[in-house]
Amino acid sequence: MIAEKMRPLVQNNSAIRAMFEEGKRLAAIYGAENVYDFSLGNPNVPAPETVKKAILDVLEEEESTFIHGYMSNAGYEDVRETIAASLNQRFGTSFHLENIIMTVGAASGLNIILKTLLNPEDEVLTFAPYFLEYGNYVRNYDGRLVVVPANTVDFQPDLTAFRDLIGPRTKAAIINSPNNPTGAIYSEETLTRLGKILEEKSREIGHPIVLLSDEPYRELAYDGAVVPYVTKYYKDTVVCYSYSKSLSLPGERIGYVAIPDELTDAKEVTAAAVIANRVLGSVNAPSLFQRVIKRCIHEKVNVEAYDKNRHLLYDSLTSYGFSCVKPEGAFYLFLKSPMEDEKEFCALCKKHNVLVVPGSSFACAGYVRISYCVSYEQILRSLPAFKKIAEECGL
C-alpha cells in the first residue's frame, strides 16, 4: 500500500526517536528519576517569560480574524521587516522584507529551498557528522546526498575532500554551525576557504552551487565564541533559521529562510521558494507565532544553563577517561566510543539506564551523541552510572 520511497524510511526510523521512546518505556519500569535520557535535543530550559506575555498580548490586542487568518505565503510583511532589520543590526547585512520567507521551522526551510533548486539526480554535499534527515530531505526531490567524510581531529569541515567531491551535478551544499552532533562552530577561516572553493568550482562546472546554512543553534555559543554570518563569505548562500532552540519553542515550528539579493537569480529563487512553501502543504508559517516573534525579536534563551550543563558533563566524563572534543556551541557532546562498535557501547550504557545515540546515526561511526539540554539534576544523578560504565570499559 505505501509508496516505495517510504519503505526505507519506515525501516530505518530515526534512532534518536527510537531511543526517546525507549526512555519512556524504561522510565515506566524504573522511575523517571532513575533513567538518564540524553537522546533527544528537546530543550529543558523554558522559553523566556516574555514569550508567554507576547502570546497573551497578541490575543488581546490584535484582531482575531487577522491573527488566525491567511496572509502572504511568505509571511506577514511587518514580521519579515522586523527580522530583516534585526539581522542587519546584528550582522551588518542589507536584508529587507522581500529577502525573508517565514517557514515552519528550519527543516521546512531546507525542504522549500531544496524543492526550489533540485532537478532529479542533482547532488547536494554535506559534512559528516550531520543531521541524518538531510538525506531524506534531498531524496524528497529525487536528489542525491554526497557525504564528505568527518574530520575527527576538531570536526571542522574537511575542505580538501569537499573540493574533490564537487562534480557537474553538484547543485548545493548544506552546513550546520554550531553543529549537531559535535557542537563545533565553523571558523571564519573555514568559511572563507569554503567560499573560495565554491566560487572556483561554480565557475568550473558552469553553474552556481548554493550554500544552505542550517542554523537552529546559532544563539547557543559558549566562552565568547562568535558564530560567523555565512552570507559574508559566499554570495550564493541561503540561511535557514529556527527559533526552536533560541527561544525553546521546538513544538511551535517557527523559523524563516533568508535569501540575499546577492544570490544568483535571487528574485526568481525567492518567488519559487514562496510557491514551494505553499505546494508542500505549509501554505504559510503559523500565524500566531509569527506575531509573537515580532514582539520577541530581541529575546534570548538562558544559554548560561546549557553552559553549566556542558561544563559538568564534559569535565566529569573526561575525568573518568572518556575522550571528547569540547563543544563550542549547541547542546551536544560527541563522545568517542571506548568500544570499537559504538552500538555495543550504547547497549552497555542502556544497561545502566543511560540513553545515548550512536554516531552512525550521524554518518560518523565510533562516536555517540549525548544531548545535555536536560536538567542539571539529571546530569548529577547520571554521573555514578557513567563512572561505572567507564570502569567496565577499562578506562
C-alpha positions as CSV (number, residue, x, y, z in Angstrom):
1,M,0.0,0.0,0.0
2,I,2.7,2.6,1.0
3,A,4.9,4.3,-1.6
4,E,8.2,2.6,-2.4
5,K,10.1,5.8,-1.4
6,M,8.7,5.5,2.1
7,R,9.7,1.9,2.7
8,P,13.4,2.6,3.6
9,L,12.2,5.5,5.9
10,V,9.9,3.2,7.8
11,Q,12.7,0.5,8.1
12,N,15.3,3.0,9.2
13,N,13.2,5.0,11.5
14,S,15.2,7.6,13.5
15,A,17.5,6.0,16.1
16,I,17.1,9.2,18.1
17,R,13.3,8.9,18.3
18,A,13.5,5.2,18.9
19,M,15.9,5.9,21.9
20,F,13.5,8.6,23.1
21,E,10.6,6.0,23.1
22,E,12.9,3.5,24.9
23,G,13.5,6.1,27.5
24,K,9.8,6.4,28.2
25,R,9.5,2.6,28.5
26,L,12.4,2.4,30.9
27,A,11.0,5.3,33.0
28,A,7.8,3.4,33.5
29,I,9.7,0.4,34.8
30,Y,12.5,2.1,36.9
31,G,11.0,5.5,37.6
32,A,11.8,8.6,35.6
33,E,14.4,9.8,38.1
34,N,16.4,6.6,37.6
35,V,16.6,6.8,33.8
36,Y,19.1,9.2,32.2
37,D,17.8,10.0,28.8
38,F,20.3,12.0,26.7
39,S,18.8,11.1,23.3
40,L,16.7,14.0,22.1
41,G,17.6,17.6,21.5
42,N,14.4,18.8,23.3
43,P,15.3,22.0,25.3
44,N,14.8,21.7,29.1
45,V,15.4,25.4,29.5
46,P,12.0,27.1,29.4
47,A,11.0,29.8,26.9
48,P,11.6,33.3,28.1
49,E,8.6,34.6,30.2
50,T,8.2,37.4,27.6
51,V,7.1,34.8,25.0
52,K,4.1,33.8,27.2
53,K,3.3,37.5,27.7
54,A,3.6,38.1,23.9
55,I,1.2,35.3,23.2
56,L,-1.4,36.8,25.6
57,D,-0.8,40.3,24.3
58,V,-1.3,39.3,20.7
59,L,-4.5,37.5,21.5
60,E,-5.8,40.5,23.5
61,E,-4.6,43.4,21.3
62,E,-4.8,42.2,17.7
63,E,-8.0,41.4,15.7
64,S,-8.9,37.7,15.9
65,T,-9.7,37.4,12.2
66,F,-6.3,38.9,11.5
67,I,-4.3,36.7,13.9
68,H,-5.9,33.5,12.7
69,G,-6.3,34.3,9.1
70,Y,-4.3,33.8,5.9
71,M,-1.5,36.2,4.9
72,S,1.0,36.3,2.2
73,N,2.6,32.8,1.7
74,A,5.9,34.4,2.6
75,G,4.5,35.6,5.9
76,Y,3.4,38.9,7.5
77,E,5.2,41.8,5.9
78,D,5.8,43.6,9.3
79,V,7.3,40.4,10.8
80,R,9.6,39.9,7.9
81,E,10.7,43.5,8.1
82,T,11.4,43.2,11.8
83,I,13.6,40.1,11.3
84,A,15.4,41.7,8.4
85,A,16.2,44.8,10.5
86,S,17.4,42.7,13.4
87,L,19.8,40.7,11.1
88,N,21.1,44.0,9.6
89,Q,21.7,45.4,13.1
90,R,23.4,42.3,14.4
91,F,25.5,41.2,11.4
92,G,25.9,44.2,9.1
93,T,23.7,42.6,6.3
94,S,21.4,44.5,4.0
95,F,18.2,42.4,4.1
96,H,14.8,43.8,3.5
97,L,11.4,42.1,4.0
98,E,11.4,40.6,0.5
99,N,14.6,38.6,1.5
100,I,12.7,36.8,4.3
101,I,10.2,33.9,4.0
102,M,8.6,32.7,7.2
103,T,8.7,28.9,7.5
104,V,7.6,26.0,9.7
105,G,11.0,25.8,11.3
106,A,14.4,25.3,9.7
107,A,13.6,21.8,8.4
108,S,10.7,23.2,6.4
109,G,13.0,26.0,5.1
110,L,15.5,23.4,3.9
111,N,12.8,21.5,2.1
112,I,11.4,24.6,0.5
113,I,14.8,25.6,-0.9
114,L,15.7,22.0,-2.0
115,K,12.4,21.8,-3.8
116,T,13.2,25.1,-5.4
117,L,16.7,24.1,-6.6
118,L,16.9,20.4,-7.3
119,N,16.3,18.5,-10.5
120,P,16.4,14.7,-10.4
121,E,19.9,13.3,-9.8
122,D,21.3,16.7,-8.7
123,E,23.8,16.3,-5.9
124,V,23.9,18.0,-2.5
125,L,27.1,17.8,-0.4
126,T,27.2,17.9,3.4
127,F,29.9,17.2,6.0
128,A,29.8,14.2,8.3
129,P,28.8,14.1,11.1
130,Y,25.4,15.6,10.1
131,F,21.7,15.6,11.0
132,L,20.7,12.4,9.2
133,E,17.3,13.9,7.9
134,Y,19.3,15.8,5.4
135,G,19.5,12.7,3.2
136,N,15.7,12.3,3.4
137,Y,15.1,15.9,2.6
138,V,17.3,15.7,-0.5
139,R,15.7,12.4,-1.6
140,N,12.3,14.0,-1.3
141,Y,13.1,15.8,-4.5
142,D,15.0,13.0,-6.2
143,G,18.4,14.4,-5.5
144,R,21.4,12.6,-4.1
145,L,23.2,13.4,-0.9
146,V,27.0,13.2,-1.1
147,V,28.7,13.0,2.3
148,V,32.2,14.5,3.0
149,P,34.0,12.2,5.5
150,A,34.4,13.5,9.0
151,N,37.5,15.3,10.2
152,T,37.6,13.8,13.7
153,V,40.5,16.0,14.9
154,D,38.4,19.1,15.6
155,F,35.2,18.5,13.5
156,Q,35.9,21.4,11.2
157,P,34.9,20.5,7.6
158,D,37.4,18.6,5.5
159,L,37.7,21.1,2.7
160,T,40.2,19.1,0.6
161,A,37.8,16.2,0.5
162,F,34.9,18.6,-0.2
163,R,36.7,20.1,-3.2
164,D,37.3,16.7,-4.6
165,L,33.7,15.6,-4.3
166,I,32.2,18.5,-6.2
167,G,31.1,17.5,-9.7
168,P,29.0,18.7,-12.6
169,R,25.7,17.6,-10.9
170,T,26.6,19.4,-7.6
171,K,23.7,21.9,-7.0
172,A,24.1,22.8,-3.3
173,A,25.9,22.1,-0.1
174,I,24.5,22.1,3.5
175,I,26.4,23.2,6.5
176,N,25.3,23.3,10.1
177,S,27.1,25.5,12.6
178,P,27.0,25.3,15.6
179,N,26.9,21.7,14.6
180,N,24.6,18.9,15.6
181,P,26.0,16.5,16.9
182,T,29.5,17.8,17.6
183,G,28.9,21.3,19.0
184,A,31.7,22.6,16.6
185,I,31.5,26.2,15.3
186,Y,32.8,26.6,11.8
187,S,35.5,29.2,12.0
188,E,35.9,32.4,9.9
189,E,38.9,30.8,8.3
190,T,36.9,27.7,7.4
191,L,34.1,29.7,5.9
192,T,36.5,31.9,3.9
193,R,38.1,28.8,2.4
194,L,34.8,27.2,1.8
195,G,33.5,30.3,0.0
196,K,36.6,30.4,-2.3
197,I,36.2,26.7,-3.2
198,L,32.6,27.2,-4.1
199,E,33.3,30.2,-6.2
200,E,36.1,28.4,-8.0
201,K,34.1,25.2,-8.6
202,S,31.0,27.1,-9.6
203,R,33.0,28.7,-12.4
204,E,34.5,25.4,-13.3
205,I,31.2,23.5,-13.6
206,G,29.3,26.4,-15.2
207,H,26.5,27.0,-12.7
208,P,26.3,28.3,-9.1
209,I,26.5,26.0,-6.2
210,V,24.1,27.2,-3.5
211,L,25.3,27.0,0.1
212,L,22.5,26.2,2.6
213,S,23.3,27.3,6.2
214,D,21.1,25.4,8.6
215,E,21.1,27.5,11.8
216,P,18.8,26.3,14.6
217,Y,21.7,26.6,17.1
218,R,23.1,30.0,16.1
219,E,22.4,31.6,19.5
220,L,23.9,28.8,21.6
221,A,27.6,29.6,21.7
222,Y,29.9,29.5,24.7
223,D,33.1,31.1,26.1
224,G,32.7,34.2,24.0
225,A,32.7,32.2,20.7
226,V,31.4,34.0,17.7
227,V,29.3,32.3,15.0
228,P,30.2,33.9,11.7
229,Y,27.3,35.0,9.5
230,V,27.7,32.9,6.4
231,T,26.4,35.3,3.7
232,K,29.5,37.4,4.2
233,Y,31.8,34.6,2.9
234,Y,29.9,33.4,-0.1
235,K,27.2,35.3,-2.1
236,D,25.2,32.3,-3.2
237,T,24.1,31.5,0.4
238,V,20.7,30.8,1.8
239,V,20.2,30.8,5.6
240,C,17.6,28.5,7.2
241,Y,16.8,29.6,10.7
242,S,14.6,28.2,13.5
243,Y,13.5,29.6,16.9
244,S,13.2,26.1,18.3
245,K,16.4,26.3,20.3
246,S,17.0,30.1,20.5
247,L,13.6,30.6,22.3
248,S,13.0,27.0,23.4
249,L,10.0,26.6,21.0
250,P,10.6,23.3,19.2
251,G,7.0,22.3,19.1
252,E,5.8,25.6,17.7
253,R,7.7,25.1,14.4
254,I,8.5,28.7,13.5
255,G,11.5,30.0,11.6
256,Y,12.5,31.7,8.3
257,V,14.6,31.5,5.2
258,A,16.8,34.4,4.3
259,I,17.6,34.8,0.6
260,P,20.0,37.7,0.0
261,D,19.8,39.9,-3.1
262,E,23.4,38.9,-3.9
263,L,22.2,35.3,-4.7
264,T,22.3,34.4,-8.4
265,D,18.7,34.9,-9.7
266,A,17.6,35.9,-6.3
267,K,14.2,37.2,-7.3
268,E,13.4,34.0,-9.3
269,V,14.6,31.8,-6.4
270,T,12.6,33.8,-3.9
271,A,9.4,33.6,-6.0
272,A,9.8,29.9,-6.5
273,A,10.5,29.3,-2.8
274,V,7.3,31.1,-1.8
275,I,5.4,28.8,-4.1
276,A,7.3,25.7,-2.8
277,N,6.1,26.8,0.7
278,R,2.5,26.6,-0.5
279,V,2.6,23.5,-2.6
280,L,4.5,21.5,0.1
281,G,1.4,22.0,2.2
282,S,2.6,24.5,4.8
283,V,0.8,27.3,2.9
284,N,2.3,29.8,5.5
285,A,4.1,29.7,8.8
286,P,2.0,29.6,11.9
287,S,0.2,32.9,12.2
288,L,0.1,33.4,15.9
289,F,3.8,32.7,16.4
290,Q,4.8,35.0,13.6
291,R,3.1,37.7,15.6
292,V,4.9,36.5,18.8
293,I,8.3,36.5,17.1
294,K,7.9,40.2,16.1
295,R,7.4,41.1,19.7
296,C,10.2,38.8,21.0
297,I,12.8,39.6,18.3
298,H,15.5,40.6,20.9
299,E,14.7,37.9,23.5
300,K,17.2,35.1,24.2
301,V,17.0,31.8,26.0
302,N,19.1,31.1,29.1
303,V,22.3,30.0,27.5
304,E,24.1,30.0,30.9
305,A,22.0,27.0,32.0
306,Y,23.3,25.0,29.0
307,D,26.8,26.1,29.6
308,K,26.6,25.0,33.3
309,N,25.4,21.5,32.0
310,R,28.2,21.5,29.4
311,H,30.9,22.1,32.0
312,L,29.5,19.5,34.4
313,L,29.2,16.8,31.8
314,Y,32.4,17.4,29.9
315,D,34.5,17.8,32.9
316,S,33.1,14.7,34.6
317,L,33.2,12.4,31.6
318,T,36.8,13.4,30.6
319,S,37.9,12.9,34.3
320,Y,36.5,9.3,34.0
321,G,38.7,8.7,31.0
322,F,36.3,9.3,28.2
323,S,37.5,11.3,25.1
324,C,35.6,14.2,23.6
325,V,36.3,17.4,21.6
326,K,34.9,20.1,23.8
327,P,31.8,21.6,22.2
328,E,31.8,25.3,21.4
329,G,28.1,25.6,20.8
330,A,24.7,23.8,20.5
331,F,24.0,21.4,23.4
332,Y,25.6,18.1,22.5
333,L,28.7,16.2,23.4
334,F,30.1,13.9,20.7
335,L,31.9,11.3,22.7
336,K,34.4,8.9,21.3
337,S,33.2,5.4,22.0
338,P,35.7,3.4,24.1
339,M,34.4,0.3,22.3
340,E,35.1,-0.3,18.6
341,D,31.4,-0.8,17.8
342,E,29.6,2.3,19.3
343,K,26.3,0.4,19.2
344,E,27.7,-2.1,21.7
345,F,28.7,0.9,23.8
346,C,25.2,2.3,23.6
347,A,23.8,-1.1,24.7
348,L,26.2,-1.1,27.7
349,C,25.0,2.4,28.6
350,K,21.4,1.2,28.4
351,K,22.1,-1.5,30.9
352,H,22.9,1.4,33.3
353,N,19.7,3.3,32.2
354,V,21.8,5.8,30.3
355,L,20.5,6.5,26.8
356,V,22.8,7.9,24.2
357,V,22.6,7.9,20.3
358,P,25.1,6.1,18.1
359,G,27.3,8.2,15.9
360,S,26.4,6.1,12.9
361,S,23.0,7.9,13.1
362,F,25.0,10.9,12.0
363,A,27.3,9.1,9.5
364,C,30.2,9.0,11.9
365,A,30.6,5.6,13.5
366,G,32.8,5.2,16.6
367,Y,31.2,8.1,18.5
368,V,28.0,8.7,20.5
369,R,25.9,11.8,20.9
370,I,24.9,13.0,24.4
371,S,22.3,15.7,24.5
372,Y,22.8,17.9,27.6
373,C,19.7,20.1,27.2
374,V,18.4,18.2,30.2
375,S,18.1,19.3,33.8
376,Y,21.3,19.8,35.8
377,E,20.0,17.4,38.4
378,Q,19.6,14.6,35.8
379,I,23.3,15.0,34.8
380,L,24.3,14.9,38.5
381,R,22.2,11.7,39.1
382,S,23.7,10.1,36.0
383,L,27.4,10.6,36.9
384,P,27.7,7.4,39.1
385,A,26.3,5.4,36.2
386,F,28.8,7.0,33.7
387,K,31.6,6.2,36.1
388,K,30.6,2.6,36.3
389,I,30.4,2.4,32.5
390,A,33.9,3.9,32.3
391,E,35.2,1.2,34.7
392,E,33.5,-1.6,32.7
393,C,35.3,-0.2,29.6
394,G,38.6,-0.3,31.4
395,L,39.1,3.5,31.3
